[in-house]
């Protein structure tokens, strides 16, 4: 494709050399993608075995923690509380920076949606590391009572990788 | 990368080949930095709660049939809790009635032996070989126990790696032409080099197909409806595949609604079918989430399963996005 209208124009040369930088930056930004992992439990009481209210996952890539979300549905009117926590599946805390990563739904009547974002520049940030076993856990903090349905999710942000 | 070229050429100056070459090399570094970033990882999870060894084999199996190339399986995990303390195996058997495929090359099976009912039992098929499930090449993953046993709770987790480079007709690397004084006598080499930069950039943009996979599954689901929410992160959905194992006369419909809850996208309505093989349906209409507001539940998209006519022994879908 002809570039120059005259033998060689410095202005045209500058323009064409710089022209790819902005779309290339945008192309790199396009590689940032989200995905979510869910844990779902029906009839959640405070005594339900852990095995029925956890979801373990081991990332095969490093992910940025973007958000924790909790959706509940309860036909009762007792105003239960449910907590979703991101933990390490082995019970340790070093890859969680020894912080509490959780979201709580309180006074549940009907359907609720509670979300905590971790993308604030000045707030807590966490990178989930490849190969570390993590766990999503929901727990009913109201006793004795039952919540009809609980779906907790973690929203993860990934980037393209070299391999 | 956002920095402009290292040199600004000005009227009246002698066009120096070294400065021009440095600018071309700068462009090469920029392009390589972006194009080297090819791979995106994701995982799909299948709920296998209440699966019993006495169940027919189709009720203990999950199929995959990727809509685009460049999707590789790099590992499969099995997590179970069972009271029976019987070993369970995950494998990738091939052949009818499921999509024929190359299977997990080198990743054929793994077995876990539960020791206590309340503790997680785990097995993983992981290896260096990777299986492509692209272009109609399918894959089936099944679980089985050595003897009578029920999985009280558990999941199959399939790990994927998507390679965007295969989606450009020519994922071409730009190799800068190094000019000398002789070549500066003609503008053609410079124009050709600028064209090469444009071509590489176009390839990189064309390859914006970072596929991610998400699965939903239900066992012994009675006639009725269940929904899940997909936070709004400007995902571009490219296909919804669904399978049903159920008696004739039972149907399952998977639908994806946008944030307005009025439009209905990506409908995959599995027809009534026999229990074996599973019936299958797909929708490949491309739909994109407009908003990037995961904190706002009003912007969520919703995926809905509706079963009619009786209990679906196994209903599951796989949602692909880029």
Interface residues (C-beta under 8 A of the other chain):
Chain A: X1 X2 X3 X4 X7 X8 X10 X11 X13 X14 X16 X17 X18 X19 X20 X21 X22 X23 X24 X25 X27 X28 X30 X31 X33 X34 X35 X36 X37 X38 X40 X49 X50 X51 X52 X55 X56 X57 X58 X59 X60 X61 X66 X67 X69 X71 X89 X113 X115 X117 X151 X153 X155 X158 X159 X160 X161 X162 X163
Chain B: X1 X2 X3 X4 X5 X8 X9 X10 X11 X13 X15 X23 X27 X30 X31 X33 X34 X36 X37 X38 X39 X40 X41 X42 X43 X45 X47 X74 X75 X77 X79 X81 X118 X120 X152 X153 X155 X157 X159 X161 X164 X187 X190 X191 X194 X195 X197 X198 X201 X204 X205 X208 X210 X212 X214 X228 X229 X230 X231 X233 X235 X294 X295 X297
